[in-house]
Amino acid sequence: MSLKRDVQSLQTHPRYVEIDLVRGTALLMMLVSNFVTDLQFFLGFNQHEWFWRAFAYTTAGLFVAVSGVSMWVAHFKTKYYRRYLFRFAKLFGLGMLITLVTYLLLSEGTIYFGVLHFLGVASILVIPFYRLGWKNLLLVPVFFAGKLLLENVHSDNLLLLPLGITPVPFFTLDYFPVFPWFGVFLLGLGVGALVYPEGRRRMNLQLNSRIAHAVAGIGRHTLEIYLLHQPLFVGILLLATGGLPNLRLPW
């Protein structure tokens, strides 16, 4: 019966190409941003630093917000909460793998709570917020206010990193604490409630551009591309330079 309901739900709530398009755009922006970060971290590139910092925050905000929209639509495809636990386990588990790899291979900048850790945790945190629908937009400032309240609170306990409480000094290559990033996630959830009431489109949208369809196709494989892009980037830089500072290779 559950399989039948899942099939019926997927027919009622098909995949929306415009969400894939925005997600694919955010991913392409993230690839650019992360490659620049690699140039900065490994090779000391420092041109237009403020622009790239603003670009990175814009990219991250778009990526997290569209994840919130996707979670709103997905909620109406299936409401079996085991799916949320599976999503948490998958994303957080992959995040911990990234933690291990960066700890072993980088001289500094270990990723303790990056975007995959955050999205895994957000998959569970979001459950009670579905019932609020568009009213989640009213909660967004709460999480930004929380960031302001906690930014001068510090602790050596790494278990507090998800809240935005860091040691001093602290440097990491990827950091998405709940304050403020869950607010950005709720922004996407609230927008999703307005644009896709009960997970459905209000209007019929079609993409006629081949480029747009290609970008949307990328958006359908976000996780795979995200996991593969950094080894590829580091490999390219390693081949181009013959060696990278801050990289500890096992050979």
C-alpha positions in Angstrom: 0.0 0.0 0.0 2.8 2.4 0.9 4.4 1.9 -2.6 1.1 2.5 -4.3 0.6 5.8 -2.3 4.2 6.9 -3.2 3.6 6.3 -6.9 0.3 8.2 -6.8 1.9 11.0 -4.9 4.7 11.3 -7.4 2.2 11.5 -10.2 0.2 14.2 -8.4 3.4 16.1 -7.4 5.8 15.8 -10.4 9.4 17.1 -10.3 9.4 20.9 -11.0 12.0 21.8 -13.6 12.2 25.4 -12.3 13.4 24.2 -8.9 16.0 22.1 -10.6 17.0 25.1 -12.7 17.6 27.3 -9.6 19.4 24.5 -7.8 21.6 23.9 -10.8 22.4 27.6 -11.0 23.3 27.6 -7.3 25.5 24.6 -7.8 27.3 26.2 -10.8 27.9 29.3 -8.7 29.1 27.1 -5.9 31.6 25.4 -8.2 33.0 28.8 -9.2 33.1 30.0 -5.6 34.8 26.9 -4.3 37.4 26.9 -7.0 38.3 30.5 -6.1 38.5 29.4 -2.4 40.9 26.6 -3.5 43.0 29.2 -5.3 43.0 31.3 -2.1 43.7 28.5 0.3 46.3 26.6 -1.7 48.0 29.3 -3.8 47.3 32.6 -2.0 45.1 34.2 -4.6 43.7 37.4 -3.2 42.3 39.4 -6.1 38.9 41.0 -5.6 38.6 39.4 -2.2 35.4 41.4 -1.2 33.7 40.5 -4.4 34.3 36.8 -4.0 33.3 36.9 -0.4 29.9 38.5 -1.4 29.6 36.0 -4.2 30.2 33.1 -1.8 27.5 34.3 0.6 25.0 34.9 -2.2 25.7 31.4 -3.6 25.3 29.8 -0.2 22.1 31.7 0.5 20.6 30.6 -2.8 21.6 27.0 -2.3 20.2 26.7 1.2 17.0 28.6 0.3 16.2 26.4 -2.7 16.8 23.4 -0.5 14.1 24.8 1.7 11.7 25.1 -1.3 12.6 21.5 -2.3 11.8 20.2 1.2 8.4 21.9 1.1 7.5 20.3 -2.1 9.0 16.9 -1.1 6.9 17.0 2.1 3.7 16.6 0.1 5.1 13.8 -2.0 5.5 11.5 1.0 5.0 12.1 4.7 6.7 9.0 5.9 9.1 10.4 8.5 11.5 7.5 8.0 12.5 9.4 4.8 13.6 12.3 6.9 15.7 10.0 9.1 17.3 8.5 5.9 18.0 11.9 4.5 19.6 13.0 7.8 21.7 9.9 8.0 22.9 10.1 4.3 23.7 13.8 4.3 25.2 14.0 7.8 27.1 10.8 7.2 28.7 12.2 4.1 29.4 15.4 6.0 31.3 13.4 8.6 33.3 11.7 5.8 34.3 15.2 4.6 35.3 16.1 8.2 37.6 13.0 8.3 39.1 13.6 4.9 39.8 17.3 5.5 41.2 16.5 9.0 43.6 14.0 7.5 44.7 15.8 4.3 44.7 19.5 5.2 47.1 21.3 7.5 44.3 23.6 8.6 40.7 24.4 7.8 39.0 21.1 8.8 35.3 21.1 7.9 33.4 20.3 11.1 30.0 21.5 10.2 29.7 22.3 6.5 26.8 22.5 4.2 26.1 18.7 4.1 26.1 18.5 7.9 23.7 21.4 8.0 21.3 20.1 5.4 21.2 16.8 7.2 20.4 18.4 10.5 17.9 20.8 8.8 16.1 17.7 7.5 15.1 16.8 11.1 14.8 20.3 12.5 12.3 21.3 9.8 9.6 18.7 10.7 7.6 20.9 13.2 7.8 23.9 10.9 5.9 22.5 8.0 2.6 23.3 9.7 3.5 27.0 9.7 3.6 27.3 5.9 4.3 30.8 4.7 4.4 32.0 8.3 7.9 30.6 8.5 9.0 33.8 6.8 8.2 35.6 10.1 10.8 33.4 11.9 13.7 34.2 9.6 14.8 37.3 11.6 14.9 35.2 14.8 17.8 33.1 13.4 19.7 36.1 12.2 19.2 37.7 15.6 20.5 34.5 17.2 23.6 34.8 15.1 24.2 38.3 16.4 23.6 37.2 20.0 26.0 34.3 19.7 28.8 35.7 17.6 30.7 36.9 20.7 30.1 33.7 22.6 33.0 31.2 22.3 33.8 27.8 23.6 36.4 25.1 22.9 33.6 22.5 22.9 33.3 21.5 19.2 29.8 20.1 19.9 28.6 23.7 20.0 29.7 24.5 16.5 26.3 23.7 15.0 24.9 26.6 17.0 27.6 29.1 15.8 29.6 29.0 19.0 33.3 28.6 18.0 36.7 28.4 19.6 39.1 31.2 19.4 40.9 31.2 17.0 38.8 29.2 14.5 39.3 28.6 10.8 37.3 26.2 8.6 36.8 26.0 4.9 33.0 25.5 5.1 30.7 26.4 8.0 26.9 26.5 8.1 25.7 26.9 11.7 22.0 26.8 12.5 22.1 30.5 13.4 21.6 32.0 10.9 21.4 29.4 8.1 18.3 27.6 9.3 16.6 31.0 8.9 17.6 31.0 5.3 16.3 27.4 5.0 13.0 28.6 6.5 12.9 31.5 4.0 12.9 28.9 1.3 10.3 26.8 3.1 8.0 29.9 3.4 8.5 30.9 -0.2 7.8 27.3 -1.2 4.5 27.4 0.7 3.5 30.6 -1.2 4.5 29.4 -4.6 3.6 25.7 -4.2 0.5 25.5 -2.0 0.2 21.8 -0.9 3.3 21.1 -3.0 1.6 22.0 -6.3 2.3 24.7 -8.9 -0.1 27.6 -9.3 0.8 28.0 -13.0 2.2 25.9 -15.8 5.8 26.7 -16.5 7.9 25.4 -19.4 11.6 25.9 -20.3 12.3 26.4 -24.0 16.0 27.0 -23.6 18.5 24.2 -24.1 20.9 25.9 -21.7 18.1 26.1 -19.1 17.3 22.4 -19.5 21.0 21.6 -19.2 21.4 23.6 -16.0 18.2 22.0 -14.7 19.7 18.6 -15.5 22.7 19.5 -13.4 20.3 20.5 -10.6 19.0 16.9 -10.6 22.4 15.6 -9.7 23.5 18.1 -7.1 24.9 15.7 -4.4 27.0 13.6 -6.8 28.5 16.7 -8.4 29.1 18.3 -5.0 31.0 15.3 -3.7 33.2 15.0 -6.8 34.0 18.6 -7.6 36.6 19.2 -4.8 38.8 16.1 -5.5 38.7 17.2 -9.2 39.6 20.8 -8.5 42.5 19.8 -6.1 43.7 17.2 -8.6 43.8 19.9 -11.4 45.7 22.3 -9.2 48.1 19.6 -8.1 48.9 18.6 -11.7 49.2 22.3 -12.7 51.6 23.3 -9.8 53.3 20.0 -8.9 52.5 20.5 -5.2 50.1 22.4 -3.0 50.9 24.1 0.4 48.4 23.1 3.1 47.9 19.7 1.5 49.2 16.6 3.3 49.4 13.7 0.9 49.9 10.2 2.1 52.8 9.6 -0.3 
